Amino acid sequence: MTDKPYTEEDMKLVAYHNDPAIKANLLASLKAHAKADAIIHGTYWEEGKGCAVGCTLESIGHSNHDDHMAYETKLGIPVMLARLEDTIFEGLPNGKAKAWPVRFSQAIKPGADLSLVGWKFQHWILTGSGLINDGGREDVRAAIKQCADVLVPLTKGLPVDVGVARSAVWSAESAWPAARSAAESARYAAWSAESAARSAESAWSAARSAESAAWSAWPARSAAYERMAEKLLRLLRAAKANPIRNLP
């Protein structure tokens, strides 16, 4: 499945299309799936069971259960966040994974502007999560910081300097042999910044950054995903409505 590029129209998304009934109906259905033990790892939807994304799309009557883009058209939620919900779900242990789709959807306020959440999450992974291992090398540490700096404008809704982003990509790739997990996380963050500047795919990069952080934190992989889940929920809850985007 390929995600379309972000456009100016995507940036006008408002969560649940500013309709509390959409959220209420989704939560009721997700809770029913959880009660029926229908939320499982490893498949979008099969024989009445599925993952976080599969159950969410089934709940809104969308028959293509791996269509992450439907989060935008049906729910007003950026596809980047759909990818993150999916990735974190697959990394959580069973009990916490079962509760994750409800917690994710519950954290989002109808009418909220979620356009910056994915970028803030990626910046946190590189700077404040404590999950990235720099291998004790200054070159890797510097590459990670350079990539994190590229993301700062995106966390504020501002454009990225393409030249700076490409320089960050080069630094991260140069550091790759020194500490693979750290360099990988930095590389994907930088790639996402550059791709956003070029209006190319960016949703995948959020998921890859999360996967890289969890890989770096091995063997405490489950704990890493749990930390990422809690951070994403905090960012979702903090997202506020943009009055301009909520105009009819």
Secondary structure, 3 states (H helix, E strand, C coil): CCCCCCCCCHHHCCHHHHCHHHHHHHHHHHHHHHHCCCECCCCCCECCEECHHHHHHHHCCCCCCCCCCHHHHHHCCCHHHHHHHHHHHHHCCHHHHHHHHHHHHHHCCCCECCCCHHHHHHHHHHHCCCCCCCCCCHHHHHHHHHHHHHHHHHHCCCCCCHHHHHHHHHHHHHHCCCCHHHHHHHHHHHHHHHHHHCCCCCHHHHHHHHHHHHHHCCCCHHHHHHHHHHHHHHHHHHCCECCCCCCC
